[in-house]
């Protein structure tokens, strides 16, 4: 949990920074995005074919989101050779960054155990490098045989990717330079047409770095940390980037050559996701989601908002795009949305039980790969039906054939999938780096692999209002545990399904009734967003005889809610819930 706990601390630090940030240059002030020589860069019009960006041209997944436009789509043809097997490489801590993959299937990824790993296609370690802090940033592969990655120790590293030998190391400014708290690199690494690297840092600077020398070209200062990776339009020379700032402008277009702002826009919440470009023209869109639950489509030339789409919860994942232009956007409400690029209307949606913070990878056949909070890889067809899902917990084999049991509680797949020559690679909160051959679960097995679930339907009920027991890691469980501790608080999450879709619904706090048998006095609290409730015993559960305890929770839920960002108010009663849970008491 080191990585997740650290990120939680950084979110709290971000909130505490707001008052001071209001006075900073950047997203909150008149000088936002302006370099030290002053002025705001004029817009550049489209002129001729775009220059080539010197990523590794043979790598199927050379950077976060696969390409400079960050569509998450690759030309990889997903062919199963029928012989390769899934494997896992366990690391010492959780992984929240996305692997990158070269043409030989070698992969590169950092872990919260502070180590950057290079593995071969069989899952064997090629080399590793220990940094001074956790690694929460994805790498980049260029056309010179190098890998570039940032670390929480405040350094951007360039290494020979065959051997891991040092090429250069760049040090970010001390946090005090910009009145920041930390100088972690968390925003991944991008590249411009001339090979310049772009690396956002938590010290409020996004750095442009010369890839030959490791020297700083410019620093663009914002009012808060940047976890968003710039999308690069090589044709217009623009970068598009989000920022964590809450109280002002937090979406920007910059000049790639000088880091000057061309335009700025404001979302109603942190923009941790990375923008996606729908095309190279100034009239094409820059699309990005925010913590206010909205996906925004902005015109690249001037930042004009063309449309918005509201999910039921915040948007952490970055969007992807199918070959026909359809936009794929996962959300923390557990749903993967397919949206029309013309107006943001829903083409189809696929629901899961837990938040989806993993960004979609898309292959040459428009099949969609997404990790989930359930600890499962979901693979969808272009029409939104389930191709298969595979669980990344329980017993797995390492590349050498030995078996390891992967943690089922720390199972979130917040890392995004990367597509390699023969399969998909992703990593998890339990520290595993996983490889799954394309269409592995569709093979004709002598004995079914119990990690696999086949489509075409969602793995959810069609209709009903449910309360799911929610574990101490925040995960709703369809099956409650058999035993609880004598003084354990119990949490239950509301989940409403209507005609095969997950509905926007909230608990009516005034209607909740909790009955305990044998009788125990309890205090019941409904969460601020009214999506879950917690029952706290005021005396130990059960009785002296040690009999089981039954907790019954009844109430109404509200629909047709009014909305301001993710603040939902009002509403009318849409139905009721009535759930009973029986536990043995330890």
C-alpha positions as CSV (number, residue, x, y, z in Angstrom):
1,X,0.0,0.0,0.0
2,X,3.0,2.3,0.1
3,X,2.3,3.8,-3.3
4,X,-1.5,4.3,-2.6
5,X,-0.9,5.7,0.8
6,X,1.7,8.1,-0.6
7,X,-0.7,9.2,-3.3
8,X,-3.3,9.8,-0.6
9,X,-0.9,12.0,1.4
10,X,-0.1,13.9,-1.7
11,X,-3.8,14.6,-2.4
12,X,-4.1,16.0,1.1
13,X,-1.1,18.1,0.6
14,X,-2.6,19.3,-2.7
15,X,-5.7,20.5,-0.8
16,X,-3.6,22.3,1.8
17,X,-1.7,24.0,-0.9
18,X,-4.7,25.8,-2.4
19,X,-4.5,28.9,-0.3
20,X,-0.8,29.5,-1.2
21,X,-1.3,28.4,-4.8
22,X,-3.8,31.2,-5.4
23,X,-0.8,33.6,-5.4
24,X,1.4,31.5,-7.7
25,X,2.2,32.0,-11.3
26,X,0.4,29.4,-13.4
27,X,-3.1,28.1,-13.7
28,X,-4.5,30.5,-11.1
29,X,-3.1,33.9,-12.0
30,X,-2.7,36.3,-14.9
31,X,0.8,35.1,-15.6
32,X,-0.2,31.5,-15.9
33,X,1.9,29.4,-18.2
34,X,4.1,32.4,-19.1
35,X,7.9,31.9,-19.2
36,X,10.3,34.3,-17.6
37,X,10.7,36.3,-20.8
38,X,7.0,37.2,-20.7
39,X,4.2,37.1,-23.2
40,X,1.8,34.5,-24.4
41,X,2.6,32.5,-27.5
42,X,0.5,33.0,-30.6
43,X,-1.4,30.1,-32.0
44,X,0.2,28.1,-34.8
45,X,-1.9,27.2,-37.8
46,X,-1.7,23.8,-39.6
47,X,1.0,23.8,-42.2
48,X,1.9,20.7,-44.2
49,X,2.5,17.2,-43.0
50,X,3.4,16.9,-39.3
51,X,7.0,16.1,-38.5
52,X,7.8,12.6,-37.1
53,X,8.3,12.3,-33.4
54,X,11.4,10.1,-32.7
55,X,9.8,7.5,-30.5
56,X,11.0,3.9,-31.1
57,X,9.2,3.3,-34.5
58,X,9.2,-0.5,-34.0
59,X,7.9,-0.6,-30.4
60,X,4.2,-1.6,-30.1
61,X,3.9,0.5,-26.9
62,X,6.7,3.0,-26.6
63,X,5.0,5.4,-24.1
64,X,2.0,6.0,-21.9
65,X,-1.1,6.0,-24.1
66,X,1.0,4.4,-27.0
67,X,1.4,7.5,-29.2
68,X,1.9,11.3,-29.1
69,X,-1.8,11.9,-29.6
70,X,-2.5,9.5,-26.7
71,X,-5.3,7.6,-28.4
72,X,-4.3,4.4,-26.7
73,X,-4.6,2.7,-30.1
74,X,-1.9,0.6,-31.7
75,X,-1.5,-1.4,-35.0
76,X,-0.8,-4.6,-33.1
77,X,-2.8,-7.5,-34.5
78,X,-4.0,-9.6,-31.5
79,X,-3.0,-13.1,-32.6
80,X,-2.8,-15.9,-30.0
81,X,0.0,-18.4,-30.8
82,X,-1.8,-21.0,-28.7
83,X,1.3,-21.9,-26.8
84,X,2.5,-19.0,-24.7
85,X,1.1,-18.9,-21.1
86,X,0.2,-16.2,-18.7
87,X,2.9,-15.3,-16.2
88,X,3.5,-12.9,-13.3
89,X,6.6,-11.1,-12.0
90,X,6.1,-10.1,-8.4
91,X,7.7,-6.9,-7.2
92,X,8.1,-5.7,-3.6
93,X,5.3,-3.1,-3.6
94,X,2.3,-1.9,-5.6
95,X,2.6,-0.7,-9.2
96,X,0.5,2.3,-10.4
97,X,2.4,3.1,-13.6
98,X,1.9,1.6,-17.1
99,X,4.6,-0.6,-18.7
100,X,6.1,0.2,-22.1
101,X,7.1,-2.5,-24.5
102,X,9.7,-2.8,-27.3
103,X,9.5,-4.8,-30.5
104,X,11.1,-7.9,-28.9
105,X,8.5,-8.0,-26.2
106,X,10.8,-6.6,-23.5
107,X,9.0,-4.5,-21.0
108,X,10.0,-1.6,-18.8
109,X,8.1,-0.5,-15.6
110,X,8.7,1.0,-12.2
111,X,7.3,-0.1,-8.9
112,X,6.6,1.4,-5.5
113,X,9.5,-0.8,-4.2
114,X,11.7,2.1,-5.8
115,X,13.0,-0.2,-8.5
116,X,12.7,0.2,-12.3
117,X,12.6,-3.2,-14.0
118,X,13.3,-4.5,-17.5
119,X,11.9,-7.9,-18.2
120,X,12.1,-10.1,-21.3
121,X,9.1,-11.6,-23.1
122,X,9.2,-14.7,-20.9
123,X,9.0,-12.7,-17.6
124,X,12.7,-13.0,-16.7
125,X,14.5,-10.0,-15.4
126,X,17.0,-8.4,-17.8
127,X,18.2,-5.7,-15.5
128,X,16.9,-3.4,-12.7
129,X,17.8,-0.1,-11.2
130,X,17.0,1.1,-7.7
131,X,16.1,4.7,-7.3
132,X,15.7,6.8,-4.2
133,X,11.8,6.7,-4.0
134,X,8.8,5.0,-5.3
135,X,8.3,5.1,-9.1
136,X,4.8,6.2,-10.2
137,X,5.6,7.4,-13.7
138,X,5.6,5.5,-17.0
139,X,8.7,5.4,-19.2
140,X,9.3,6.3,-22.8
141,X,11.3,4.4,-25.5
142,X,13.0,6.5,-28.2
143,X,14.7,5.7,-31.6
144,X,18.2,5.7,-30.0
145,X,17.8,2.6,-27.9
146,X,17.2,4.5,-24.7
147,X,14.5,4.4,-22.0
148,X,13.5,7.5,-20.0
149,X,11.6,7.4,-16.7
150,X,11.0,9.6,-13.7
151,X,11.0,8.7,-10.0
152,X,9.7,10.1,-6.7
153,X,13.3,10.9,-5.8
154,X,13.1,14.0,-8.1
155,X,15.2,12.6,-10.9
156,X,14.5,11.9,-14.6
157,X,16.7,9.0,-15.7
158,X,18.0,8.2,-19.2
159,X,19.3,4.6,-19.5
160,X,20.5,2.3,-22.2
161,X,17.6,0.0,-22.5
162,X,19.7,-3.1,-23.5
163,X,21.9,-2.9,-20.4
164,X,20.5,-0.3,-18.0
165,X,23.7,1.7,-18.2
166,X,23.4,5.4,-17.3
167,X,23.2,7.9,-20.1
168,X,22.3,10.9,-18.0
169,X,20.3,11.9,-14.9
170,X,18.3,15.1,-14.6
171,X,17.5,16.6,-11.2
172,X,14.3,18.6,-10.7
173,X,14.3,21.8,-8.7
174,X,13.9,21.6,-4.9
175,X,10.2,22.0,-4.0
176,X,11.0,25.2,-2.1
177,X,11.8,26.9,-5.4
178,X,8.1,27.0,-6.3
179,X,6.6,26.8,-2.7
180,X,5.7,23.2,-3.3
181,X,5.9,20.2,-0.9
182,X,7.6,17.5,-3.0
183,X,9.4,17.1,-6.3
184,X,8.3,13.7,-7.5
185,X,8.0,12.9,-11.1
186,X,4.5,11.4,-11.5
187,X,3.2,12.7,-14.9
188,X,5.0,10.1,-17.1
189,X,7.2,11.2,-20.0
190,X,6.3,12.6,-23.5
191,X,8.4,13.6,-26.5
192,X,8.2,16.4,-29.1
193,X,9.1,16.4,-32.8
194,X,12.7,17.5,-32.1
195,X,13.2,14.8,-29.4
196,X,12.6,17.1,-26.5
197,X,11.3,15.3,-23.5
198,X,8.4,16.7,-21.5
199,X,8.1,15.5,-17.9
200,X,5.6,17.0,-15.3
201,X,6.8,17.2,-11.7
202,X,5.1,17.7,-8.4
203,X,7.1,20.8,-7.7
204,X,4.7,22.7,-9.9
205,X,7.0,22.6,-13.0
206,X,6.6,20.8,-16.2
207,X,10.1,20.4,-17.6
208,X,11.3,20.3,-21.2
209,X,14.6,18.4,-21.2
210,X,17.1,17.9,-24.1
211,X,17.3,14.1,-24.6
212,X,20.9,14.3,-25.8
213,X,22.3,16.1,-22.9
214,X,19.7,15.9,-20.1
215,X,19.8,19.7,-19.8
216,X,16.7,21.7,-19.0
217,X,15.2,23.6,-22.0
218,X,12.4,25.3,-20.1
219,X,10.1,24.9,-17.1
220,X,6.5,25.8,-17.2
221,X,5.1,26.7,-13.8
222,X,1.6,25.9,-12.6
223,X,-0.3,26.4,-9.4
224,X,-0.3,22.8,-8.4
225,X,1.1,19.4,-9.1
226,X,0.8,17.9,-12.6
227,X,0.0,14.1,-13.0
228,X,-1.4,14.7,-16.5
229,X,0.9,13.8,-19.4
230,X,1.0,16.3,-22.3
231,X,-0.5,15.1,-25.6
232,X,1.6,16.4,-28.5
233,X,0.3,17.7,-31.8
234,X,3.3,17.7,-34.0
235,X,1.5,19.5,-36.8
236,X,0.7,22.6,-34.8
237,X,3.5,22.4,-32.3
238,X,1.2,22.3,-29.3
239,X,1.1,20.5,-26.0
240,X,-2.1,19.8,-24.2
241,X,-2.0,19.1,-20.5
242,X,-4.1,19.1,-17.3
243,X,-3.2,20.1,-13.8
244,X,-4.4,19.3,-10.3
245,X,-5.4,22.9,-9.4
246,X,-8.9,23.1,-8.0
247,X,-9.8,26.7,-8.0
248,X,-8.8,28.0,-11.5
249,X,-7.6,27.2,-14.9
250,X,-6.3,23.6,-15.1
251,X,-6.3,22.6,-18.8
252,X,-3.7,24.2,-21.0
253,X,-2.4,24.4,-24.5
254,X,1.3,25.3,-24.7
255,X,3.9,25.9,-27.4
256,X,6.1,22.9,-27.5
257,X,9.2,24.9,-28.3
258,X,9.0,27.5,-25.6
259,X,6.4,26.4,-23.0
260,X,4.3,29.5,-23.4
261,X,0.5,29.3,-22.9
262,X,-1.7,29.5,-26.0
263,X,-4.9,29.1,-24.2
264,X,-6.3,27.8,-20.8
265,X,-9.6,26.4,-19.6
266,X,-11.1,25.3,-16.3
267,X,-12.6,22.0,-15.2
268,X,-14.5,21.9,-12.0
269,X,-12.0,19.5,-10.4
270,X,-8.5,18.1,-10.6
271,X,-7.4,17.0,-14.0
272,X,-5.2,14.0,-13.4
273,X,-6.1,12.3,-16.7
274,X,-4.0,12.9,-19.8
275,X,-5.6,14.6,-22.8
276,X,-6.3,12.8,-26.1
277,X,-6.2,14.4,-29.5
278,X,-8.9,13.3,-32.0
279,X,-6.8,14.6,-35.0
280,X,-4.0,16.9,-36.1
281,X,-6.1,19.9,-37.1
282,X,-6.8,22.9,-35.0
283,X,-10.5,22.2,-35.4
284,X,-10.0,18.7,-33.9
285,X,-10.6,18.1,-30.2
286,X,-8.5,17.7,-27.1
287,X,-10.5,15.4,-24.9
288,X,-9.9,15.0,-21.1
289,X,-11.7,14.1,-18.0
290,X,-11.6,15.6,-14.5
291,X,-12.5,14.8,-10.8
292,X,-15.8,16.7,-11.2
293,X,-17.0,13.7,-13.2
294,X,-17.1,15.4,-16.6
295,X,-15.3,14.6,-19.8
296,X,-14.6,17.7,-21.8
297,X,-14.0,18.1,-25.5
298,X,-12.1,21.3,-26.3
299,X,-11.2,22.7,-29.7
300,X,-7.5,22.5,-30.1
301,X,-7.1,25.9,-31.7
302,X,-8.6,28.0,-29.0
303,X,-9.9,25.8,-26.1
304,X,-13.5,26.4,-26.9
305,X,-15.7,23.7,-25.1
306,X,-17.5,21.8,-27.8
307,X,-19.3,19.3,-25.6
308,X,-19.2,17.6,-22.1
309,X,-20.2,14.2,-20.8
310,X,-21.0,13.5,-17.2
311,X,-20.2,10.2,-15.5
312,X,-21.6,9.1,-12.2
313,X,-18.2,9.6,-10.4
314,X,-14.9,11.2,-11.0
315,X,-12.8,10.6,-14.1
316,X,-9.2,9.5,-13.4
317,X,-8.5,7.4,-16.5
318,X,-7.4,8.9,-19.8
319,X,-9.6,8.4,-22.9
320,X,-8.9,6.2,-25.9
321,X,-10.2,6.2,-29.5
322,X,-11.4,3.5,-31.8
323,X,-10.5,3.6,-35.5
324,X,-14.0,5.0,-36.4
325,X,-13.5,7.9,-34.0
326,X,-15.6,6.6,-31.1
327,X,-14.1,7.7,-27.7
328,X,-13.7,5.2,-25.0
329,X,-13.7,6.6,-21.5
330,X,-13.6,4.6,-18.3
331,X,-14.8,6.2,-15.0
332,X,-14.6,5.7,-11.3
333,X,-18.3,4.8,-11.3
334,X,-17.3,1.4,-12.7
335,X,-18.5,2.0,-16.2
336,X,-16.6,2.0,-19.5
337,X,-18.3,4.4,-21.9
338,X,-18.2,4.6,-25.7
339,X,-19.0,8.2,-26.8
340,X,-19.7,9.9,-30.1
341,X,-16.9,12.3,-31.0
342,X,-19.4,14.6,-32.5
343,X,-21.4,15.4,-29.4
344,X,-20.4,13.1,-26.5
345,X,-23.6,11.1,-26.6
346,X,-23.4,7.5,-25.3
347,X,-23.0,4.9,-28.0
348,X,-22.8,2.0,-25.5
349,X,-21.6,1.4,-22.0
350,X,-20.2,-1.6,-20.1
351,X,-20.6,-1.8,-16.3
352,X,-18.3,-3.3,-13.7
353,X,-18.7,-3.5,-10.0
354,X,-15.8,-1.3,-8.9
355,X,-14.1,1.9,-10.0
356,X,-12.1,1.9,-13.2
357,X,-9.1,4.1,-13.1
358,X,-7.1,2.2,-15.8
359,X,-6.9,3.8,-19.2
360,X,-8.0,1.7,-22.2
361,X,-5.6,0.1,-24.7
362,X,-7.0,-0.6,-28.2
363,X,-5.6,-3.1,-30.7
364,X,-5.8,-3.2,-34.5
365,X,-9.2,-4.9,-34.4
366,X,-10.6,-2.2,-32.0
367,X,-10.7,-4.6,-29.1
368,X,-10.5,-2.8,-25.8
369,X,-8.4,-3.7,-22.8
370,X,-9.0,-2.2,-19.4
371,X,-7.9,-3.0,-15.9
372,X,-10.4,-2.6,-13.0
373,X,-10.7,-2.1,-9.3
374,X,-12.0,-5.7,-9.1
375,X,-8.5,-6.9,-10.0
376,X,-9.6,-8.1,-13.4
377,X,-8.5,-7.4,-16.9
378,X,-11.6,-6.8,-19.1
379,X,-11.4,-7.3,-22.8
380,X,-14.3,-5.8,-24.8
381,X,-15.3,-6.1,-28.4
382,X,-15.8,-2.9,-30.4
383,X,-19.6,-3.0,-29.8
384,X,-19.1,-3.1,-26.0
385,X,-19.8,-6.7,-25.4
386,X,-17.5,-8.7,-23.2
387,X,-14.9,-10.8,-25.0
388,X,-13.5,-12.1,-21.8
389,X,-12.2,-11.1,-18.3
390,X,-9.3,-12.5,-16.4
391,X,-8.6,-12.2,-12.6
392,X,-5.1,-11.0,-11.6
393,X,-5.2,-12.6,-8.1
394,X,-4.8,-16.0,-6.6
395,X,-2.3,-18.6,-7.9
396,X,-0.2,-17.5,-10.9
397,X,3.0,-18.9,-12.4
398,X,6.2,-16.9,-12.7
399,X,8.0,-17.0,-16.0
400,X,10.2,-19.9,-14.6
401,X,7.1,-22.0,-13.9
402,X,7.0,-21.6,-10.1
403,X,3.7,-20.7,-8.5
404,X,3.0,-17.6,-6.4
405,X,-0.2,-16.5,-4.8
406,X,-1.1,-12.9,-5.6
407,X,-2.9,-10.8,-3.0
408,X,-6.7,-10.6,-3.6
409,X,-7.3,-7.7,-1.2
410,X,-4.8,-5.2,-2.8
411,X,-6.1,-6.1,-6.2
412,X,-6.8,-2.8,-7.9
413,X,-5.5,-2.5,-11.4
414,X,-5.0,1.3,-11.6
415,X,-2.1,0.7,-14.0
416,X,-3.2,0.8,-17.6
417,X,-2.6,-2.1,-20.0
418,X,0.1,-2.0,-22.7
419,X,-0.1,-4.1,-25.8
420,X,2.9,-6.1,-26.9
421,X,3.7,-8.4,-29.9
422,X,2.0,-11.5,-28.4
423,X,-0.1,-10.3,-25.5
424,X,-1.2,-7.7,-23.0
425,X,0.9,-6.5,-20.1
426,X,-0.4,-4.7,-17.0
427,X,0.5,-4.3,-13.4
428,X,-1.3,-4.1,-10.1
429,X,-1.6,-2.7,-6.6
430,X,-0.4,-6.1,-5.3
431,X,2.9,-5.6,-7.0
432,X,2.5,-8.0,-9.9
433,X,3.5,-7.4,-13.4
434,X,1.2,-9.6,-15.5
435,X,1.4,-11.0,-19.0
436,X,-1.7,-12.4,-20.7
437,X,-1.6,-13.9,-24.3
438,X,-4.1,-12.4,-26.7
439,X,-7.4,-14.3,-26.4
440,X,-6.0,-16.6,-23.8
441,X,-9.3,-17.2,-22.1
442,X,-10.9,-18.2,-25.5
443,X,-8.7,-21.2,-25.9
444,X,-10.2,-24.7,-25.8
445,X,-9.0,-25.8,-22.4
446,X,-9.1,-29.4,-21.2
447,X,-9.9,-27.9,-17.8
448,X,-11.3,-24.3,-17.6
449,X,-9.1,-21.7,-16.1
450,X,-11.1,-20.4,-13.2
451,X,-9.4,-17.0,-13.5
452,X,-11.3,-16.5,-16.8
453,X,-14.9,-15.3,-17.4
454,X,-16.3,-15.4,-20.9
455,X,-18.7,-12.9,-22.5
456,X,-20.7,-11.6,-24.1
457,X,-22.7,-10.2,-21.1
458,X,-21.7,-8.1,-18.1
459,X,-20.9,-10.0,-15.0
460,X,-23.7,-8.2,-13.1
461,X,-27.5,-8.7,-12.5
462,X,-29.9,-7.0,-14.9
463,X,-32.2,-5.4,-12.3
464,X,-32.5,-4.7,-8.6
465,X,-31.2,-2.6,-5.7
466,X,-28.4,-4.3,-3.8
467,X,-26.3,-3.6,-0.7
468,X,-22.9,-5.1,-1.0
469,X,-20.6,-5.8,2.0
470,X,-17.6,-3.5,1.5
471,X,-14.2,-4.6,2.8
472,X,-11.7,-2.5,4.7
473,X,-9.9,-1.7,1.4
474,X,-13.1,-0.1,0.0
475,X,-14.0,-3.0,-2.3
476,X,-17.7,-4.1,-2.6
477,X,-18.1,-7.9,-2.3
478,X,-21.0,-9.8,-3.7
479,X,-20.4,-12.4,-1.0
480,X,-20.0,-11.2,2.6
481,X,-17.4,-12.8,4.8
482,X,-18.6,-15.6,7.1
483,X,-16.9,-14.1,10.2
484,X,-16.4,-10.6,11.6
485,X,-14.6,-9.3,14.6
486,X,-16.5,-8.5,17.8
487,X,-16.2,-4.7,17.4
488,X,-15.8,-4.5,13.7
489,X,-17.6,-1.6,11.9
490,X,-19.5,-2.9,8.9
491,X,-19.8,-1.0,5.6
492,X,-22.3,-1.6,2.8
493,X,-22.4,0.0,-0.6
494,X,-25.6,0.7,-2.7
495,X,-25.7,-0.7,-6.2
496,X,-28.8,-0.2,-8.4
497,X,-29.3,-1.9,-11.7
498,X,-32.1,-1.0,-14.1
499,X,-32.7,-2.8,-17.4
500,X,-29.1,-4.0,-17.6
501,X,-27.4,-0.7,-16.7
502,X,-26.0,0.7,-13.5
503,X,-28.2,3.6,-12.4
504,X,-27.3,6.9,-10.8
505,X,-28.8,6.5,-7.3
506,X,-28.1,7.7,-3.8
507,X,-29.1,6.5,-0.3
508,X,-32.0,8.5,1.3
509,X,-30.2,9.0,4.6
510,X,-33.5,9.7,6.5
511,X,-35.0,6.4,5.5
512,X,-32.2,4.0,6.7
513,X,-33.2,1.5,9.4
514,X,-30.7,-1.0,10.8
515,X,-31.9,-4.0,12.9
516,X,-29.5,-6.3,14.7
517,X,-30.3,-9.8,16.0
518,X,-29.4,-10.5,18.8
519,X,-30.0,-6.9,19.6
520,X,-27.0,-4.6,19.7
521,X,-27.1,-0.8,19.8
522,X,-25.4,0.7,16.7
523,X,-24.6,4.1,15.2
524,X,-25.2,4.3,11.4
525,X,-23.6,6.9,9.2
526,X,-24.3,7.5,5.6
527,X,-21.3,8.7,3.5
528,X,-21.2,12.3,2.3
529,X,-21.8,11.2,-1.3
530,X,-24.6,8.9,0.0
531,X,-23.2,5.8,-1.9
532,X,-22.4,3.7,1.2
533,X,-23.2,3.5,4.9
534,X,-21.3,2.3,7.9
535,X,-22.8,0.5,10.9
536,X,-20.7,0.8,14.1
537,X,-21.6,-1.4,17.1
538,X,-21.7,0.4,20.5
539,X,-21.1,-3.0,22.2
540,X,-19.6,-6.2,20.8
541,X,-21.6,-8.0,18.2
542,X,-23.5,-11.1,19.2
543,X,-24.3,-12.4,22.7
544,X,-22.6,-14.3,25.5
545,X,-23.6,-17.6,24.0
546,X,-21.6,-16.8,20.9
547,X,-24.5,-17.2,18.5
548,X,-24.3,-15.6,15.0
549,X,-25.4,-12.0,14.5
550,X,-27.7,-10.9,11.7
551,X,-27.6,-7.3,10.5
552,X,-30.6,-6.1,8.4
553,X,-30.4,-2.8,6.5
554,X,-33.5,-1.2,5.0
555,X,-34.1,2.1,3.3
556,X,-35.0,4.0,0.1
557,X,-32.8,5.2,-2.7
558,X,-33.1,8.5,-4.7
559,X,-33.0,9.0,-8.4
560,X,-33.6,12.0,-10.8
561,X,-31.0,14.0,-8.9
562,X,-29.9,17.5,-9.4
563,X,-26.2,17.9,-10.2
564,X,-23.4,20.3,-9.7
565,X,-20.1,18.6,-10.5
566,X,-20.2,15.5,-8.3
567,X,-22.6,17.1,-5.8
568,X,-25.9,15.4,-6.2
569,X,-29.0,16.9,-4.4
570,X,-32.7,16.6,-4.4
571,X,-34.2,13.6,-6.2
572,X,-37.2,11.4,-5.9
573,X,-37.6,8.0,-4.3
574,X,-36.7,5.4,-7.0
575,X,-37.2,2.3,-4.9
576,X,-36.0,0.6,-1.8
577,X,-33.4,-1.9,-0.5
578,X,-33.7,-4.6,2.1
579,X,-30.6,-6.7,2.8
580,X,-29.7,-9.1,5.6
581,X,-26.3,-10.4,6.5
582,X,-25.5,-13.1,9.0
583,X,-22.0,-13.4,10.5
584,X,-20.2,-15.6,13.0
585,X,-18.4,-13.4,15.5
586,X,-14.7,-14.1,16.2
